[in-house]
Amino acid sequence: MTSQSAPIENPAHVPFWRRPFRVIRENMRAYLVVNAAAYGLAIIGFVIGLVFPDLSAARSASLEEDGTGELVRWLVNTPPLFALTILGVNLFRLSALTIVLPSLIVPFAGLAFFGYWSVETGITLVPASPQGWVALIPHSLTLVIEFQAYVLLLLGAYLLGRHWLFPRTVGAKNRRQGYVRGLQRIGLLALPALALLIVGAVWEAYSLRYFVYPLSQLLL
């Protein structure tokens, strides 16, 4: 993945809340490539699940065996608690442990881990019933919102790896300085990512509780 951006600097006159968007703008090519890869791999997984329904059924059975399915059914009737649980899972297990932490240890590792998760998630999303297809309507917006949060963190992971391995291309004197600058990019991009994760968690919790049943009655 390449980028034509110049070394990213944050002048003092740039408002703090605008700096994440500055990072995105100066790395637009990488941002678009990461978007295409993240959403594209989920779509590929969904197609695989359609072509091989046994894979999707096996994933669903696995979620039932580990208690995830039962937990979701219990939480769905309490949207605030459900939203908080979703946010916790998305923030720590996916954002921190899948994307950010591996990338802090091995350059670009978070991109590979997320790619695997994305395909697996696409397979899991294949509905097994008409009601499941209806639920996928509001849940599609959830995916768009949450994946966009992950895309921002993936962009940060990519920039960290690039700054780390090729420090002089971003004006850093050595890899240590490049690593620190990469951490700064992740920190900036984590701010809008967190906002998106909060919005996505609230939408997912309340849409599953209040939208799916009326839509099922209307469409089925």
DAHULIN-V511133 format. One record per residue. SS is DSSP state (a for helix, b for strand, c for the rest). OMEGA is omega in radians with two decimals (999 if undefined). Layout:
# DAHULIN-V511133
SS:OMEGA ; SS:OMEGA
This chain:
# DAHULIN-V511133
c:-3.11 ; c:3.12 ; c:-3.13 ; c:-3.06 ; c:3.01 ; c:3.08 ; c:-3.06 ; c:3.06 ; c:3.14 ; c:-3.12 ; c:-3.07 ; c:-3.08 ; c:3.12 ; c:3.12 ; c:-3.05 ; a:-3.07 ; a:3.13 ; a:-3.05 ; a:3.07 ; a:3.14 ; a:3.03 ; a:3.11 ; a:3.13 ; a:-3.10 ; a:-3.11 ; a:3.08 ; c:-3.02 ; a:-3.12 ; a:3.12 ; a:3.13 ; a:-3.14 ; a:3.12 ; a:3.13 ; a:3.08 ; a:-3.11 ; a:-3.12 ; a:-3.08 ; a:-3.14 ; a:-3.12 ; a:3.13 ; a:3.08 ; a:3.10 ; a:3.10 ; a:3.10 ; a:3.13 ; a:3.12 ; a:3.09 ; a:3.12 ; a:3.09 ; a:-3.10 ; a:-3.14 ; c:-3.06 ; a:3.12 ; a:3.11 ; a:3.11 ; a:3.12 ; a:3.13 ; a:3.10 ; a:3.13 ; a:3.12 ; a:3.12 ; a:3.12 ; a:3.08 ; a:-3.11 ; a:-3.12 ; c:3.06 ; c:-3.11 ; a:-3.13 ; a:-3.14 ; a:3.13 ; a:3.13 ; a:-3.14 ; a:3.12 ; a:-3.09 ; a:-3.02 ; c:3.13 ; c:3.10 ; c:-3.01 ; a:-3.13 ; a:3.12 ; a:3.11 ; a:3.13 ; a:3.13 ; a:3.12 ; a:3.11 ; a:-3.14 ; a:3.13 ; a:3.13 ; a:-3.09 ; a:-3.08 ; a:-3.03 ; a:-3.05 ; a:-3.07 ; a:-3.07 ; a:-3.04 ; a:-3.00 ; a:-3.11 ; a:-3.03 ; a:-2.94 ; a:-3.04 ; a:3.10 ; a:-3.12 ; a:3.08 ; a:-3.09 ; a:3.14 ; c:-3.12 ; c:3.06 ; c:-3.09 ; a:-3.13 ; a:3.11 ; a:-3.14 ; a:3.13 ; a:3.13 ; a:3.11 ; a:3.09 ; a:-3.14 ; a:-3.11 ; a:3.10 ; a:3.14 ; a:3.11 ; a:3.09 ; a:3.10 ; a:-3.10 ; a:-3.04 ; c:-3.11 ; c:-3.09 ; c:3.13 ; c:-3.10 ; c:3.07 ; a:3.11 ; a:3.11 ; a:3.10 ; a:3.09 ; a:3.14 ; a:-3.12 ; a:-3.13 ; a:3.09 ; a:-3.10 ; a:3.10 ; a:3.09 ; a:3.07 ; a:-3.12 ; a:-3.14 ; a:-3.10 ; a:-3.07 ; a:3.12 ; a:3.11 ; a:3.05 ; a:3.13 ; a:3.12 ; a:3.12 ; a:3.11 ; a:3.08 ; a:3.07 ; a:3.08 ; a:3.12 ; a:3.10 ; a:-3.14 ; a:3.08 ; a:-3.14 ; a:-3.14 ; a:3.12 ; a:-3.08 ; a:-3.06 ; a:-3.09 ; c:-3.01 ; a:-3.05 ; a:3.11 ; a:3.12 ; a:3.07 ; c:3.11 ; c:-3.09 ; c:-3.11 ; c:-3.08 ; a:3.10 ; a:3.11 ; a:3.09 ; a:3.11 ; a:3.14 ; a:3.12 ; a:3.07 ; a:3.08 ; a:3.10 ; a:3.12 ; a:3.10 ; a:3.14 ; a:3.13 ; a:-3.10 ; a:3.12 ; a:-3.11 ; a:3.07 ; a:3.10 ; a:3.12 ; a:3.11 ; a:3.13 ; a:3.12 ; a:3.10 ; a:3.12 ; a:-3.13 ; a:-3.13 ; a:3.13 ; a:3.14 ; a:-3.12 ; a:-3.09 ; a:-3.06 ; a:3.12 ; a:3.10 ; a:-3.11 ; a:-2.96 ; a:-3.06 ; c:-3.00 ; a:-3.11 ; a:3.09 ; a:3.10 ; a:3.11 ; a:3.12 ; a:-3.11 ; a:-2.98 ; a:-3.06 ; c:999
